Amino acid sequence: MPVVLVPGVLRAEAGGESRLRVDADGSLAAVLDEIGRRWPRLERRIRDEQGVLRRYVNVYVDGEDCRRSAGLDTPVPPTAEIQVLPSVAGG
């Protein structure tokens, strides 16, 4: 079962959890679909209304940026670690 690492800024949307075990694998889209069923507020922070990754969110599957591989079609093996990193602005 893949594990999704949730940064502090998004933990409220994940019920306060820092690590989510997601009963889905195969592709990043399948994992995000399951997140959408279980934690819809978290999924809305990751994907937009069309189901595309939000521009300011980076997602890594086993340390690889999904945008540099296959995007939402990035393969996710059962033992994968998925890291979600929203951009942080400051000034």
Order of alpha helices (4+ residues) and beta strands (2+ residues): beta-beta-beta-alpha-alpha-beta-beta-beta-beta
